[in-house]
Amino acid sequence: MFRNLGLPVTQGALELAESHEYALTPKRQIRFVEGKIASFVDVDVLAIDEEREIAWALAIKRGGGATETKKRRTIERDLMALTLNLASYLRQQGYSKIETAHAFVVDYLGSAGFSKEITLTREKIDSTFDLRITASIDAMTQAMKATLDAALARMIAPVIRSMETPARSKRPEASIRPTPFGLHAHSRRRRFEGVPRKSSATREPFDSLSSDDARESER
C-alpha cells in the first residue's frame, strides 16, 4: 500500500475517458507508454493485492457536501483515464501479476455527487476489498467526535460561567410600617441591598424634601 501519489496517465487514456466510447468499454485497458504521459493523477491510496491480481487507486473525498461541478468532472475524467492505464503501468513497475486495476473516489457519505461507476460509498467498501473496514472507520469517527466534544466543552466552559448570574438568596419580607409619603421601611432597605443608588445629580422626589417641607406638605 502506498499513500499520496501522483500516477501517470497517457493522452490516449484521457481522450477515451472524455469520449462516449468509454461507457461502452468500461473494462478496456490501454497500454501505458512512458513517452506519452499527458498528466499525473493525485491519489490518496494505492493498494496492490498480488494474490488477487488486482489494484485500486483511491481518491478520498473530504467532508460531507457536494463537490463543485467543474472540479467533479475533472476528477471523474482523470480517474477513468487512470483505470485504463493503471494495470499496464503497474506491470511495467514490476507488479507482473496485476491483471485488473480500478480507480475510485471514496465518498463515505455518498453526498459528493460523483457518478456511481467510480464511487465507493460506505455500503460498498467492505465488499469491494473483502475486508471489514467500515466498523473500524465508524469506531475511529466516534472516538474523534467524543474527543472533540470534550475539548470544545472545556474551551467554552469559562465563557458559560462568565455569562451566568448567581442566584440571589431570598430574604424574608420585613414587616410593613407606614412611613412619611407612603414609602415602606422595607422598600428603603432593599435599595441598600441590591439596587444601585441614583447619581447625586438626580433628585428623588420624596427623599429630597426636608423635614420642614414634609410637615408643611402634610398640612
Backbone hydrogen bonds, N-H to C=O, Kabsch-Sander energy under -0.5 kcal/mol:
donor,donor_aa,acceptor,acceptor_aa,energy
2,F,46,L,-2.5
4,N,44,D,-1.8
5,L,43,V,-1.8
7,L,5,L,-0.6
7,L,41,V,-2.8
9,V,39,S,-2.4
11,Q,36,K,-1.5
14,L,10,T,-1.9
15,E,11,Q,-2.4
16,L,12,G,-2.1
17,A,13,A,-2.2
18,E,14,L,-1.4
19,S,15,E,-0.6
19,S,16,L,-0.9
22,Y,16,L,-0.6
22,Y,19,S,-0.8
23,A,20,H,-0.6
24,L,21,E,-0.9
25,T,21,E,-1.0
25,T,22,Y,-0.9
28,R,25,T,-1.5
30,I,84,L,-2.8
36,K,33,V,-2.2
37,I,34,E,-1.1
38,A,9,V,-2.9
39,S,9,V,-1.5
41,V,7,L,-3.4
42,D,40,F,-0.5
43,V,5,L,-2.7
44,D,58,L,-2.3
45,V,58,L,-1.9
46,L,2,F,-2.7
47,A,56,W,-2.7
49,D,54,I,-3.0
50,E,48,I,-0.6
53,E,49,D,-0.6
54,I,49,D,-2.2
55,A,100,T,-1.4
56,W,47,A,-2.8
57,A,102,H,-2.8
58,L,45,V,-3.2
58,L,56,W,-0.5
59,A,104,F,-2.6
60,I,58,L,-0.6
61,K,59,A,-0.5
61,K,106,V,-2.5
67,T,112,A,-2.3
72,R,68,E,-2.8
73,R,69,T,-2.4
74,T,70,K,-1.8
75,I,71,K,-2.2
76,E,72,R,-2.5
77,R,73,R,-2.4
78,D,74,T,-2.4
79,L,75,I,-2.4
80,M,76,E,-2.3
81,A,77,R,-2.3
82,L,78,D,-2.3
83,T,79,L,-2.1
84,L,80,M,-1.4
85,N,81,A,-1.5
86,L,82,L,-2.8
87,A,83,T,-0.5
89,Y,85,N,-2.4
90,L,86,L,-2.7
91,R,87,A,-2.0
92,Q,88,S,-1.7
93,Q,89,Y,-0.9
94,G,91,R,-1.3
95,Y,90,L,-2.4
96,S,94,G,-1.5
98,I,95,Y,-1.5
99,E,53,E,-1.8
100,T,53,E,-1.6
102,H,55,A,-2.0
104,F,57,A,-2.7
105,V,118,I,-3.2
106,V,59,A,-2.5
106,V,104,F,-0.5
107,D,105,V,-1.0
107,D,120,L,-1.8
108,Y,106,V,-0.7
110,G,107,D,-0.8
118,I,115,S,-1.2
119,T,116,K,-1.0
120,L,105,V,-3.1
121,T,119,T,-0.6
122,R,108,Y,-1.5
124,K,121,T,-1.3
125,I,121,T,-1.2
126,D,122,R,-0.6
128,T,124,K,-2.2
129,F,125,I,-2.0
130,D,126,D,-1.2
131,L,126,D,-1.4
133,I,131,L,-1.2
137,I,133,I,-2.0
138,D,134,T,-2.9
139,A,135,A,-2.1
140,M,136,S,-2.4
141,T,137,I,-2.5
142,Q,138,D,-2.3
143,A,139,A,-2.1
144,M,140,M,-2.5
145,K,141,T,-2.4
146,A,142,Q,-2.4
147,T,143,A,-2.1
148,L,144,M,-2.6
149,D,145,K,-2.8
150,A,146,A,-2.2
151,A,147,T,-2.2
152,L,148,L,-2.7
153,A,149,D,-2.3
154,R,150,A,-1.9
155,M,151,A,-1.9
156,I,152,L,-2.2
157,A,153,A,-1.1
160,I,156,I,-2.4
161,R,157,A,-2.5
162,S,158,P,-2.0
163,M,159,V,-1.1
164,E,160,I,-1.0
179,T,183,L,-0.7
182,G,179,T,-1.5
183,L,180,P,-1.2
185,A,177,R,-0.9
188,R,184,H,-1.7
189,R,185,A,-2.0
190,R,186,H,-1.6
191,R,187,S,-0.9
191,R,188,R,-0.6
192,F,188,R,-0.7
192,F,189,R,-0.8
193,E,189,R,-1.0
194,G,190,R,-1.9
195,V,190,R,-1.2
202,T,199,S,-1.8
203,R,201,A,-0.6
208,S,204,E,-1.7
209,L,206,F,-1.6
214,A,210,S,-2.5
215,R,211,S,-2.4
216,E,212,D,-2.6
217,S,213,D,-2.5
218,E,214,A,-1.4
219,R,215,R,-0.8
219,R,216,E,-0.8
